[in-house]
Every structure is written in C-alpha cells, then in structure tokens.
Amino acid sequence: MTTPASRLTPHAFRILGIDPGLRVTGFGVIEKSGSKLTYITSGCIRVPVGELPDRLKTIFEGLHEVIGLHSPQQVVIEKVFVNVNPQSTLLLGQARGAAICAAVDAGLPVAEYTALQVKQSVVGKGHAAKEQVQQMVKRLLKLSGVPSPDAADALACAICHAHGGDAYGGQDLGVAGALAKSLKRTGSTASTVFRMKRGRLV
C-alpha cells in the first residue's frame, strides 16, 4: 500500500467497506458527515498464488495496514452467498474470515450485508450489473474516474451502510460484530478464545 495516511474530519464517521476474495480483495474507505459522503481511498489487495495460509495472511496484513492508515470506526463486509461450486464458496468464506479477523483484531465492529442489499441500496436494483455499481459509486462519491470492480464493490458496501443510517451502531452486526464488541468491552485481544453455544458467543 502506498496511499498516505488520512486524518478524520471532526464530527465525521469513517467506514471501511470490504469485498473479500482469495485472489483480489477490494477495499474502500468513505466518511459520513450528516448526509454527506466523502471518498477517502480505495484499492485492491492482490493475493499471490501459493499456500492457503500464506494467502490468508496477505489479506489479513493488507487490511490491517489500511485500517492503520485511515482509522475507520466501522467495517462493512459482504456476506457469502452459496455458489454452484461448493469449493469456491468455501475458499471465499476463508478469505472473508481473514478480513473479519483483521477488523476484529483492530477492535472494530463489523456489519454484514448481502450483495442484493448492497446493490439495492446503491443502484436501486438488487440484480444490477457490476458496471452499474461502478458508475453509481463514481456518481455518488463524485470520483474523477470509474473505480475497479473490486474497489467499487467495497465502496458500495460502505455506501450501503451509510445510507442505511446504521453507521452509528444500529445495524445487527452478526457474530463478527458481537466478537468485536466483546473484545472492546472486556479489553481482550483477538487471541482470546470464544466458542458458540446455542448461536451465541460465550
């Protein structure tokens, strides 16, 4: 990453959107101040071919660097859908897990949305094409150029969260968010062991 560190505008709320992928993970950071959305940065973490643990480490460390540079206060990530290929779904889930861990390790809450929810919020159509998402993201954030598909999807996640009015903690954060909240409340680190019991973290 070569993007310079950025400072948070007073009274603004910063959101990091993530589009997880085992080959390319997109990220995008925006600021919400009242009804105004401001573009901060976006890009892609390109994961080299290799052993799975090394690839997941690349995603984790890359997002950790983005978080350190731009100080988001909340992270938004796209939910995994069940693919025709179970193996692809499993691999995407592992990439998503690495991204969530990077957020939780930084003590940040994580909100989750389906691709349909994101497209409906940003474009107005739940089954919009990628090109439509890219053009709408460019328009909403007043960008000079069209972002790459992966960066656009990440920015769209952040915009969806901002438009939903839940950027201040109203969104159901799911298991990832519950874990982050637990870490923040107890002062624990990500190495703390949690387990599930009847669908709840204990």
N, CA and C of each residue as an Amber inpcrd file, in Angstrom:
protein
   606
   0.8370000  -1.1920000   0.0000000   0.0000000   0.0000000   0.0000000
   0.8830000   1.2560000   0.0000000   0.5290000   2.2130000  -0.8550000
   1.3050000   3.4420000  -0.8980000   0.4430000   4.6720000  -0.5930000
  -0.8450000   4.4370000  -0.3180000  -1.7400000   5.5500000  -0.0210000
  -1.3190000   6.2200000   1.2760000  -1.1590000   7.5470000   1.3010000
  -0.7460000   8.2170000   2.5340000  -1.8270000   8.1560000   3.5960000
  -1.4320000   8.2730000   4.8510000  -2.3900000   8.2610000   5.9470000
  -3.2980000   9.4740000   5.8380000  -4.5400000   9.3170000   6.2760000
  -5.5010000  10.4080000   6.1950000  -6.0950000  10.6790000   7.5590000
  -6.4430000  11.9450000   7.7910000  -6.9950000  12.3510000   9.0710000
  -8.5150000  12.4100000   9.0120000  -9.1330000  12.0410000  10.1150000
 -10.5790000  12.0630000  10.2170000 -11.0770000  13.4920000  10.3950000
 -12.0580000  13.8900000   9.5890000 -12.6740000  15.2040000   9.7240000
 -13.4830000  15.2500000  11.0200000 -13.4280000  16.3690000  11.7710000
 -14.2070000  16.4730000  13.0060000 -15.6910000  16.1860000  12.7650000
 -16.3010000  15.4320000  13.6820000 -17.7330000  15.0960000  13.6420000
 -18.0960000  14.1570000  12.4900000 -17.1290000  13.5880000  11.8210000
 -17.3960000  12.6490000  10.7310000 -17.2310000  11.2170000  11.2350000
 -17.7820000  10.3020000  10.4830000 -17.7060000   8.8800000  10.8240000
 -17.1220000   8.1470000   9.6400000 -16.0830000   7.3730000   9.8740000
 -15.3640000   6.7260000   8.7820000 -15.7030000   5.2380000   8.6940000
 -16.0010000   4.7890000   7.4810000 -16.4310000   3.4100000   7.2340000
 -15.5090000   2.7450000   6.2100000 -15.0630000   1.5430000   6.5400000
 -14.2580000   0.7300000   5.6230000 -15.1300000  -0.3760000   5.0580000
 -15.2990000  -0.3740000   3.7410000 -16.0210000  -1.4530000   3.0660000
 -15.0270000  -2.4560000   2.5000000 -15.3970000  -3.7330000   2.5670000
 -14.5050000  -4.7920000   2.0710000 -15.2680000  -5.7350000   1.1530000
 -14.6800000  -6.0070000  -0.0050000 -15.1920000  -7.0200000  -0.9260000
 -14.1790000  -8.1660000  -0.9220000 -14.4300000  -9.2070000  -0.1170000
 -13.4190000 -10.2480000   0.0700000 -13.2500000 -11.1530000  -1.1440000
 -12.0300000 -11.5910000  -1.3640000 -11.7280000 -12.5310000  -2.4440000
 -10.3640000 -13.1400000  -2.2180000 -10.2010000 -14.3860000  -2.5930000
  -8.9260000 -15.0610000  -2.3440000  -7.8560000 -14.6680000  -3.3550000
  -8.2700000 -14.1410000  -4.5080000  -7.3090000 -13.6350000  -5.4890000
  -7.1640000 -12.1210000  -5.4000000  -8.3030000 -11.4470000  -5.2780000
  -8.3020000  -9.9840000  -5.1350000  -9.3190000  -9.6030000  -4.0690000
  -8.8860000  -8.8390000  -3.0780000  -9.7860000  -8.3060000  -2.0570000
  -9.8600000  -6.7940000  -2.2310000 -11.0470000  -6.3060000  -2.5010000
 -11.2240000  -4.8720000  -2.6800000 -11.5060000  -4.1850000  -1.3560000
 -11.0780000  -2.9310000  -1.2380000 -11.3800000  -2.1500000  -0.0360000
 -11.7030000  -0.7210000  -0.4450000 -12.5030000  -0.0540000   0.3800000
 -12.8480000   1.3320000   0.1210000 -13.2260000   2.0190000   1.4160000
 -12.7110000   3.2190000   1.6140000 -12.9830000   3.9820000   2.8320000
 -13.7140000   5.2630000   2.4650000 -14.8180000   5.5370000   3.1690000
 -15.5480000   6.7810000   2.9840000 -15.8020000   7.4240000   4.3500000
 -16.1110000   8.7190000   4.3290000 -16.5160000   9.4360000   5.5330000
 -17.9660000   9.8500000   5.4030000 -18.7050000   9.6900000   6.4880000
 -20.0880000  10.1480000   6.5400000 -20.1710000  11.2970000   7.5440000
 -20.6220000  12.4440000   7.0860000 -20.8060000  13.5980000   7.9570000
 -22.1970000  14.1480000   7.6770000 -23.1490000  13.8560000   8.5570000
 -24.5350000  14.1900000   8.2730000 -25.0070000  13.3600000   7.0960000
 -25.4900000  14.0040000   6.0600000 -25.9220000  13.2900000   4.8540000
 -24.8360000  13.2780000   3.7740000 -23.7070000  13.8920000   4.0740000
 -22.6200000  13.9930000   3.0940000 -21.6830000  12.7950000   3.1730000
 -21.3630000  12.2420000   2.0080000 -20.3970000  11.1440000   1.9040000
 -19.1540000  11.6550000   1.1760000 -17.9930000  11.3750000   1.7390000
 -16.7300000  11.8070000   1.1480000 -15.8260000  10.6120000   0.9060000
 -15.2990000  10.5440000  -0.2880000 -14.3510000   9.4730000  -0.6430000
 -13.0050000   9.7250000   0.0290000 -12.4520000   8.6770000   0.6400000
 -11.1310000   8.7780000   1.2710000 -10.0810000   8.0100000   0.4650000
 -10.3180000   6.7320000   0.2460000  -9.3650000   5.9180000  -0.5110000
 -10.0360000   4.6110000  -0.9230000  -9.4320000   3.9330000  -1.8710000
  -9.8920000   2.5960000  -2.2630000  -8.7670000   1.9030000  -3.0110000
  -8.9040000   0.6220000  -3.1730000  -7.8810000  -0.1300000  -3.8770000
  -8.1100000  -1.6160000  -3.7650000  -7.0980000  -2.3750000  -4.1090000
  -7.2010000  -3.8280000  -4.0970000  -5.9630000  -4.4420000  -3.4640000
  -6.1860000  -5.5010000  -2.7270000  -5.0930000  -6.3200000  -2.2100000
  -5.0050000  -7.5230000  -3.1350000  -3.9330000  -7.6080000  -3.9030000
  -3.7700000  -8.7060000  -4.8550000  -2.9900000  -9.8260000  -4.1740000
  -3.6050000 -10.9840000  -4.1260000  -3.0580000 -12.1110000  -3.3730000
  -2.3060000 -13.0440000  -4.3170000  -1.0070000 -13.2350000  -4.1080000
  -0.2370000 -14.1170000  -4.9900000  -0.6370000 -15.5780000  -4.8150000
  -0.4150000 -16.3460000  -5.8570000  -0.6860000 -17.7870000  -5.7900000
   0.2840000 -18.4230000  -4.7980000  -0.2040000 -19.3510000  -4.0140000
   0.6370000 -20.0140000  -3.0160000  -0.1920000 -20.8450000  -2.0730000
   0.3900000 -21.2010000  -0.9480000  -0.3280000 -21.9690000   0.0520000
  -1.4400000 -21.1190000   0.6690000  -2.5570000 -21.7680000   0.9870000
  -3.7150000 -21.0490000   1.5130000  -3.4030000 -20.2030000   2.7510000
  -2.6850000 -20.7210000   3.7550000  -2.3890000 -19.8830000   4.9330000
  -1.6360000 -18.6020000   4.5800000  -0.7080000 -18.6860000   3.6240000
   0.0460000 -17.5040000   3.2120000  -0.8480000 -16.4900000   2.5070000
  -1.8040000 -16.9960000   1.7270000  -2.7140000 -16.1010000   1.0130000
  -3.6440000 -15.3810000   1.9890000  -4.1150000 -16.1090000   2.9850000
  -4.9770000 -15.5020000   4.0010000  -4.2040000 -14.4700000   4.8190000
  -2.9190000 -14.7520000   5.0640000  -2.0690000 -13.8020000   5.7910000
  -1.9210000 -12.5020000   5.0060000  -1.8110000 -12.6110000   3.6730000
  -1.6920000 -11.4280000   2.8300000  -2.9310000 -10.5390000   2.9650000
  -4.1090000 -11.1540000   2.9780000  -5.3570000 -10.4000000   3.1340000
  -5.4070000  -9.7360000   4.5060000  -5.0930000 -10.5120000   5.5280000
  -5.1260000 -10.0140000   6.9080000  -4.1830000  -8.8260000   7.0840000
  -2.9450000  -8.9780000   6.6410000  -1.9520000  -7.9190000   6.8220000
  -2.2590000  -6.6960000   5.9610000  -2.7640000  -6.9350000   4.7450000
  -3.1000000  -5.8150000   3.8720000  -4.2080000  -4.9520000   4.4470000
  -5.2360000  -5.5850000   4.9810000  -6.3440000  -4.8280000   5.5790000
  -5.9280000  -4.1820000   6.8890000  -5.0530000  -4.8340000   7.6120000
  -4.5240000  -4.2520000   8.8390000  -3.8090000  -2.9420000   8.5220000
  -3.0920000  -2.9240000   7.4060000  -2.3770000  -1.7170000   7.0010000
  -3.3520000  -0.6090000   6.6120000  -4.4050000  -0.9770000   5.8860000
  -5.4290000   0.0050000   5.5040000  -6.0740000   0.6050000   6.7510000
  -6.4040000  -0.2390000   7.7160000  -7.0190000   0.2250000   8.9580000
  -6.0770000   1.1690000   9.7070000  -4.8120000   0.7990000   9.7520000
  -3.8280000   1.6420000  10.4340000  -3.6420000   2.9890000   9.7700000
  -3.7220000   3.0270000   8.4500000  -3.5130000   4.2760000   7.7090000
  -4.7080000   5.2170000   7.7770000  -5.9150000   4.6610000   7.7680000
  -7.0970000   5.5020000   7.5670000  -8.0780000   5.5130000   8.7330000
  -7.8080000   4.7640000   9.7780000  -8.5600000   4.8180000  11.0420000
 -10.0830000   4.7710000  10.8900000 -10.6220000   3.7410000  10.2210000
 -12.0890000   3.6290000  10.1620000 -12.6450000   3.3000000  11.5430000
 -13.9010000   3.6460000  11.7620000 -14.5470000   3.3360000  13.0320000
 -15.5080000   2.1650000  12.9220000 -15.7860000   1.7690000  11.6970000
 -16.6270000   0.5970000  11.4800000 -16.2460000  -0.0630000  10.1630000
 -16.4200000  -1.3710000  10.1280000 -16.0830000  -2.1450000   8.9370000
 -17.3530000  -2.8060000   8.4110000 -17.4930000  -2.8150000   7.0970000
 -18.6460000  -3.4360000   6.4480000 -18.1300000  -4.4530000   5.4440000
 -18.7070000  -5.6410000   5.4630000 -18.2360000  -6.6980000   4.5710000
 -19.4240000  -7.4100000   3.9450000 -19.2410000  -7.8450000   2.7110000
 -20.3090000  -8.5360000   2.0020000 -20.4350000  -9.9740000   2.5010000
 -21.6780000 -10.4030000   2.6760000 -21.9310000 -11.7790000   3.0940000
 -21.6450000 -12.7500000   1.9500000 -21.2770000 -13.9620000   2.3080000
 -21.0120000 -15.0080000   1.3150000 -22.3380000 -15.6020000   0.8620000
 -22.4920000 -15.7670000  -0.4560000 -23.6540000 -16.4700000  -0.9720000
 -23.2310000 -17.8840000  -1.3470000 -24.1840000 -18.7960000  -1.3770000
 -23.8760000 -20.1970000  -1.7010000 -23.6880000 -20.3190000  -3.2000000
 -22.4750000 -20.6080000  -3.6120000 -22.1270000 -20.7230000  -5.0190000
 -22.5040000 -22.1060000  -5.5480000 -22.5790000 -22.2120000  -6.8830000
 -22.8280000 -23.5190000  -7.5010000 -21.6850000 -24.4620000  -7.1550000
 -20.4780000 -23.9060000  -7.0580000 -19.2890000 -24.6930000  -6.7200000
 -19.0210000 -24.5760000  -5.2190000 -19.2490000 -25.6390000  -4.4540000
 -19.0390000 -25.5770000  -3.0060000 -17.6130000 -25.2100000  -2.6170000
 -16.6290000 -25.6630000  -3.4060000 -15.2430000 -25.3550000  -3.1090000
 -14.9670000 -23.8620000  -3.2110000 -15.5530000 -23.2130000  -4.2150000
 -15.3840000 -21.7660000  -4.3720000 -16.0110000 -21.0200000  -3.2060000
 -17.1720000 -21.5000000  -2.7600000 -17.8390000 -20.8820000  -1.6160000
 -16.9880000 -21.0010000  -0.3640000 -16.3930000 -22.1640000  -0.1730000
 -15.5440000 -22.4040000   0.9920000 -14.3270000 -21.4770000   0.9740000
 -13.6730000 -21.3570000  -0.1730000 -12.4870000 -20.5050000  -0.2850000
 -12.8370000 -19.0430000  -0.0600000 -13.9780000 -18.5970000  -0.6150000
 -14.4070000 -17.2220000  -0.4090000 -14.7000000 -16.9640000   1.0650000
 -15.2940000 -17.9730000   1.7180000 -15.5740000 -17.8470000   3.1460000
 -14.3100000 -17.6970000   3.9680000 -13.2380000 -18.3770000   3.5520000
 -11.9730000 -18.2600000   4.2820000 -11.3410000 -16.8870000   4.0770000
 -11.4430000 -16.3560000   2.8580000 -10.9410000 -15.0080000   2.6000000
 -11.7360000 -13.9890000   3.4240000 -13.0350000 -14.1970000   3.4960000
 -13.8930000 -13.3210000   4.2800000 -13.5260000 -13.4060000   5.7670000
 -13.2140000 -14.6130000   6.2230000 -12.8180000 -14.7900000   7.6170000
 -11.5430000 -14.0370000   7.9420000 -10.5790000 -14.0550000   7.0200000
  -9.3270000 -13.3220000   7.2350000  -9.5940000 -11.8150000   7.3260000
 -10.5190000 -11.3320000   6.4890000 -10.8630000  -9.9060000   6.5120000
 -11.5500000  -9.5230000   7.8230000 -12.4730000 -10.3600000   8.2680000
 -13.1680000 -10.0920000   9.5300000 -12.1860000 -10.1040000  10.6930000
 -11.2500000 -11.0490000  10.6700000 -10.2510000 -11.1240000  11.7400000
  -9.3980000  -9.8640000  11.8030000  -9.0770000  -9.2910000  10.6440000
  -8.2860000  -8.0520000  10.6250000  -9.0470000  -6.9290000  11.3130000
 -10.3600000  -6.8620000  11.0760000 -11.1780000  -5.8320000  11.7120000
 -11.3030000  -6.0760000  13.2110000 -11.5920000  -7.3120000  13.5790000
 -11.7710000  -7.6620000  14.9890000 -10.4730000  -7.4700000  15.7590000
  -9.3510000  -7.7960000  15.1410000  -8.0550000  -7.6280000  15.7890000
  -7.7770000  -6.1510000  16.0880000  -8.3690000  -5.2630000  15.2700000
  -8.2120000  -3.8270000  15.4890000  -9.2960000  -3.2710000  16.4230000
 -10.1570000  -4.1570000  16.9330000 -11.2020000  -3.7340000  17.8560000
 -12.3770000  -3.0350000  17.1950000 -12.5940000  -3.2990000  15.8920000
 -13.6590000  -2.6180000  15.1570000 -14.8920000  -3.4980000  14.9990000
 -16.0960000  -2.9000000  15.0990000 -17.3220000  -3.6550000  14.8510000
 -17.4770000  -3.9220000  13.3660000 -18.1250000  -5.0250000  13.0340000
 -18.2760000  -5.4370000  11.6410000 -19.7590000  -5.6220000  11.3080000
 -20.2350000  -4.8890000  10.3130000 -21.5960000  -5.0520000   9.8130000
 -21.5520000  -5.8860000   8.5410000 -22.6460000  -6.5920000   8.2550000
 -22.6790000  -7.5010000   7.1200000 -23.9340000  -7.2670000   6.2810000
 -23.7600000  -7.2970000   4.9390000 -24.8800000  -7.1330000   4.0160000
 -24.7290000  -8.1260000   2.8690000 -25.8340000  -8.5490000   2.3120000
 -25.7920000  -9.3970000   1.1250000 -25.5140000  -8.5250000  -0.0910000
 -25.0740000  -9.1500000  -1.1760000 -24.8310000  -8.4170000  -2.4170000
 -26.1200000  -7.7770000  -2.9120000 -27.2420000  -8.4590000  -2.7340000
 -28.5250000  -7.9160000  -3.1620000 -28.8720000  -6.6450000  -2.3890000
 -28.6290000  -6.6550000  -1.0680000 -28.8910000  -5.4670000  -0.2490000
 -28.0160000  -4.2930000  -0.6740000 -26.7500000  -4.5690000  -0.9510000
 -25.8160000  -3.5130000  -1.3540000 -26.2520000  -2.8900000  -2.6720000
 -26.5560000  -3.7390000  -3.6620000 -26.9540000  -3.2230000  -4.9760000
 -28.2800000  -2.4680000  -4.9070000 -29.2040000  -2.9750000  -4.1080000
 -30.4930000  -2.3040000  -3.9580000 -30.3100000  -0.9150000  -3.3580000
 -29.4170000  -0.8000000  -2.3810000 -29.1800000   0.4790000  -1.7090000
 -28.4650000   1.4800000  -2.6100000 -27.4810000   1.0040000  -3.3600000
 -26.6290000   1.9030000  -4.1480000 -27.1920000   2.2030000  -5.5330000
 -27.6960000   1.1630000  -6.1940000 -28.1600000   1.3190000  -7.5790000
 -29.6850000   1.4320000  -7.6640000 -30.3790000   0.7910000  -6.6990000
 -31.8340000   0.7690000  -6.7590000 -32.3780000  -0.5130000  -7.3360000
 -31.4640000  -1.4200000  -7.7410000 -31.8440000  -2.7230000  -8.2830000
 -30.9660000  -3.7900000  -7.6470000 -31.5910000  -4.7950000  -7.0510000
 -30.8360000  -5.8390000  -6.3690000 -30.0060000  -6.7110000  -7.2800000
 -30.3340000  -6.7250000  -8.5750000 -29.5880000  -7.5670000  -9.5230000
 -28.8500000  -6.7140000 -10.5580000 -28.4000000  -5.5480000 -10.1250000
 -27.6660000  -4.6510000 -11.0190000 -26.3410000  -5.2740000 -11.4520000
 -25.9010000  -4.9310000 -12.6530000 -24.6220000  -5.4170000 -13.1700000
 -23.4780000  -4.6740000 -12.4860000 -22.2950000  -5.2830000 -12.5330000
 -21.1140000  -4.6690000 -11.9080000 -20.8420000  -3.2830000 -12.4810000
 -21.0400000  -3.1350000 -13.8000000 -20.7880000  -1.8520000 -14.4410000
 -21.7120000  -0.7630000 -13.8810000 -22.9370000  -1.1330000 -13.5750000
 -23.8820000  -0.1780000 -12.9990000 -23.4440000   0.2450000 -11.5960000
 -22.9430000  -0.7290000 -10.8310000 -22.4440000  -0.4270000  -9.4920000
 -21.2650000   0.5370000  -9.5890000 -20.3390000   0.2700000 -10.5140000
 -19.1640000   1.1290000 -10.6880000 -19.5660000   2.5650000 -11.0370000
 -20.5100000   2.7020000 -11.9650000 -20.9270000   4.0380000 -12.3950000
 -21.6500000   4.7880000 -11.2780000 -22.4750000   4.0720000 -10.5050000
 -23.2090000   4.7340000  -9.4310000 -22.2750000   5.1370000  -8.2920000
 -21.2960000   4.3000000  -7.9910000 -20.3050000   4.6500000  -6.9640000
 -19.5400000   5.8960000  -7.3880000 -19.1450000   5.9410000  -8.6630000
 -18.4450000   7.1180000  -9.1870000 -19.2980000   8.3650000  -9.0140000
 -20.5860000   8.2470000  -9.3100000 -21.5010000   9.3890000  -9.2410000
 -21.7360000   9.8350000  -7.7940000 -22.0140000   8.8760000  -6.9200000
 -22.3340000   9.2060000  -5.5270000 -21.1530000   9.8350000  -4.7820000
 -19.9450000   9.3680000  -5.1060000 -18.7570000   9.8720000  -4.4150000
 -18.0240000  10.9460000  -5.2080000 -18.5890000  11.3040000  -6.3600000
 -18.0210000  12.3740000  -7.2040000 -16.5600000  12.0840000  -7.5640000
 -16.3170000  10.8720000  -8.0320000 -14.9630000  10.4600000  -8.4020000
 -14.6280000  10.9300000  -9.8120000 -13.3550000  11.1350000 -10.0610000
 -12.9190000  11.5870000 -11.3870000 -12.8950000  10.4450000 -12.3950000
 -12.7740000   9.2180000 -11.9050000 -12.7440000   8.0610000 -12.7830000
 -13.5580000   6.9150000 -12.2010000 -13.7540000   5.8980000 -13.0050000
 -14.5170000   4.7250000 -12.5600000 -13.5940000   3.8040000 -11.7610000
 -13.9720000   3.4380000 -10.5390000 -13.1310000   2.5310000  -9.7490000
 -13.1560000   1.1220000 -10.3250000 -12.1590000   0.3350000 -10.0010000
 -12.1160000  -1.0540000 -10.4520000 -13.3090000  -1.8070000  -9.8690000
 -13.7090000  -2.9290000 -10.4740000 -14.8730000  -3.6670000  -9.9710000
 -14.7730000  -4.0450000  -8.4990000 -13.6180000  -4.5040000  -8.0550000
 -13.4620000  -4.9330000  -6.6670000 -13.5010000  -3.7510000  -5.7050000
 -12.8310000  -2.6500000  -6.0600000 -12.8550000  -1.4550000  -5.2240000
 -14.2550000  -0.8460000  -5.1980000 -14.9480000  -0.8830000  -6.3440000
 -16.3040000  -0.3400000  -6.4190000 -17.2550000  -1.1240000  -5.5270000
 -17.1200000  -2.4490000  -5.5240000 -17.9710000  -3.2770000  -4.6660000
 -17.7260000  -2.9680000  -3.1880000 -16.4650000  -2.7470000  -2.8390000
 -16.1280000  -2.4180000  -1.4460000 -16.7030000  -1.0590000  -1.0580000
 -16.5410000  -0.0730000  -1.9380000 -17.1010000   1.2500000  -1.6820000
 -18.6310000   1.1910000  -1.6080000 -19.2320000   0.3470000  -2.4440000
 -20.6830000   0.1900000  -2.4260000 -21.1560000  -0.3660000  -1.0860000
 -20.3910000  -1.2820000  -0.5080000 -20.7230000  -1.8120000   0.8200000
 -20.7440000  -0.6880000   1.8560000 -19.7260000   0.1580000   1.7970000
 -19.6390000   1.2750000   2.7450000 -20.7850000   2.2610000   2.5360000
 -21.1160000   2.5430000   1.2770000 -22.2170000   3.4620000   0.9680000
 -23.5460000   2.8890000   1.4510000 -23.7350000   1.5950000   1.2430000
 -24.9480000   0.9180000   1.6970000 -25.1250000   1.1030000   3.1990000
 -24.0580000   0.9090000   3.9390000 -24.1100000   1.0420000   5.3980000
 -24.4170000   2.4870000   5.7950000 -23.7910000   3.4330000   5.1060000
 -24.0220000   4.8430000   5.4030000 -25.4610000   5.2470000   5.0690000
 -25.9700000   4.7700000   3.9400000 -27.3350000   5.1020000   3.5280000
 -28.3780000   4.4790000   4.4500000 -28.0080000   3.3650000   5.0600000
 -28.9630000   2.6810000   5.9260000 -29.1770000   3.3830000   7.2410000
 -28.3430000   4.3900000   7.5300000 -28.4750000   5.1170000   8.7840000
 -28.0140000   4.3220000   9.9800000 -27.2490000   3.2210000   9.7270000
 -26.8410000   2.3430000  10.8140000 -25.3740000   2.4990000  11.1610000
 -24.7310000   3.5370000  10.6340000 -23.2960000   3.6840000  10.8570000
 -22.9570000   4.0360000  12.2930000 -23.9780000   4.2710000  13.1020000
 -23.7140000   4.6220000  14.4920000 -24.1040000   3.5190000  15.4460000
 -24.1850000   2.2850000  14.9260000 -24.3500000   1.1460000  15.8130000
 -25.7050000   0.4800000  15.7680000 -26.6300000   0.9230000  14.8940000
 -27.9550000   0.3280000  14.8680000 -28.0280000  -0.9820000  14.1230000
 -27.0770000  -1.2710000  13.2500000 -27.1130000  -2.4800000  12.4440000
 -26.8320000  -3.7170000  13.2820000 -27.5760000  -4.7920000  12.9750000
 -27.2920000  -6.0820000  13.5840000 -25.9420000  -6.5420000  13.0580000
 -24.9520000  -6.6300000  13.9110000 -23.5770000  -6.8700000  13.4620000
 -23.2340000  -8.3360000  13.2950000 -24.1280000  -9.2460000  13.6600000
 -23.8550000 -10.6590000  13.4910000 -22.7620000 -11.1500000  14.4190000
 -22.2660000 -12.3540000  14.1470000 -21.2470000 -12.9710000  15.0000000
 -19.9700000 -12.1450000  15.0250000 -19.5490000 -11.6290000  13.8370000
 -18.3120000 -10.8470000  13.7730000 -18.4030000  -9.5990000  14.6330000
 -19.5300000  -8.9030000  14.5330000 -19.6990000  -7.6970000  15.3150000
 -19.7910000  -7.9840000  16.7970000 -20.4530000  -9.0760000  17.1510000
 -20.5630000  -9.4440000  18.5580000 -19.1960000  -9.7310000  19.1530000
 -18.3360000 -10.3660000  18.3700000 -16.9890000 -10.6550000  18.8330000
 -16.2010000  -9.3690000  19.0370000 -16.3100000  -8.4450000  18.0700000
 -15.5960000  -7.1730000  18.1980000 -16.0790000  -6.3910000  19.4120000
 -17.3970000  -6.3760000  19.6410000 -17.9430000  -5.6760000  20.7940000
 -17.4450000  -6.2900000  22.0950000 -17.3560000  -7.6290000  22.1120000
 -16.8810000  -8.3170000  23.3110000 -15.4360000  -7.9540000  23.6010000
 -14.6190000  -7.8880000  22.5460000 -13.2070000  -7.5350000  22.7160000
 -13.0710000  -6.1170000  23.2550000 -13.8720000  -5.1850000  22.6950000
 -13.7880000  -3.7920000  23.1100000 -14.2580000  -3.6170000  24.5640000
 -15.3270000  -4.3450000  24.9300000 -15.8990000  -4.1920000  26.2580000
 -14.9830000  -4.7470000  27.3410000 -14.3460000  -5.8970000  27.0450000
 -13.5290000  -6.5700000  28.0550000 -12.0710000  -6.1780000  28.0060000
 -11.6560000  -5.4980000  26.9180000 -10.2420000  -5.1470000  26.7790000
  -9.3960000  -6.3360000  26.3850000 -10.0610000  -7.4020000  25.8920000
  -9.3290000  -8.5980000  25.4960000  -8.6760000  -8.3920000  24.1500000
  -7.7830000  -9.2900000  23.7930000  -7.1620000  -9.2630000  22.4740000
  -7.8050000 -10.3320000  21.6210000  -7.4570000 -10.3260000  20.3260000
  -8.0460000 -11.2920000  19.4040000  -7.6170000 -12.7170000  19.7200000
  -6.6230000 -12.8850000  20.5730000  -6.1870000 -14.2320000  20.9130000
  -7.1010000 -14.8790000  21.9510000  -8.0230000 -14.0860000  22.5410000
  -8.9730000 -14.6380000  23.4870000  -9.8210000 -15.6980000  22.8020000
 -10.0750000 -16.8070000  23.4750000 -10.8340000 -17.9010000  22.8870000
 -12.3220000 -17.7140000  23.1660000 -13.1390000 -17.7230000  22.0990000
 -14.5810000 -17.6810000  22.2260000 -15.1420000 -18.9630000  21.6190000
 -16.3230000 -19.3830000  22.0740000 -16.9790000 -20.5290000  21.4610000
 -18.4750000 -20.2150000  21.3400000 -19.1230000 -20.9650000  20.4610000
 -20.5230000 -20.7460000  20.2290000 -21.3560000 -21.6990000  21.0860000
 -22.4330000 -21.2150000  21.6800000 -23.3790000 -22.0480000  22.4110000
 -24.7790000 -21.5580000  22.1080000 -25.5460000 -22.4130000  21.4100000
 -26.9020000 -22.0540000  21.0230000 -26.9510000 -20.7520000  20.2340000
 -25.9810000 -20.6150000  19.3370000 -25.9570000 -19.4530000  18.4540000
 -25.4300000 -18.1890000  19.0600000 -24.8700000 -18.2580000  20.2830000
 -24.3490000 -17.0600000  20.9350000 -22.8920000 -17.2510000  21.3320000
 -22.1370000 -16.1480000  21.3200000 -20.7460000 -16.2040000  21.7570000
 -20.6890000 -16.2850000  23.2530000 -19.8860000 -17.2130000  23.7870000
 -19.7260000 -17.3550000  25.2460000 -18.2610000 -17.4570000  25.5650000
